[in-house]
Amino acid sequence: MSIGELSRATGASTRSLRYYEDQGLLSSNRRSNGYRDYGEEAVRQVAFIQDLFRAGLPSQIIRDILPCTAPTPPAGECTQLLARVRQIRDELARQEQQIAQRREMLDRYLSGTAAPTSLGGQPHCSA
């Protein structure tokens, strides 16, 4: 299928598809006229790539993950990769916890149960 057909099938822009190729995430064959030609599996691969980007993974790690999703993944490499992905997931969980704490603090200020104070200890403003 052409890049335009793949774009319509996946909802990814042709610019994104070219970027995926440049990053080594997606491959195509070239027709005699130089146009890209993608196989049917490219639709599933693009959807997977998009999911991983939405999860916050950088293209370098996505590039490493893709071979591990093959019917016969490379031996050994995938175990190390899973450890890297777990670290990223754990960092996201830590960031989520920090965001939740900050949101709670702002909620307390907005509800009036906590008020920011100036350096002198006096309330600076009220909600």
Secondary structure by P-SEA (a helix, b strand, c coil): ccaaaaaaaccccaaaaaaaaaaccbbbbbccccbbbbccaaaaaaaaaaaaaaacccaaaaaaaccccccccccaaaaaaaaaaaaaaaaaaaaaaaaaaaaaaaaaaaacccccccccccccccc
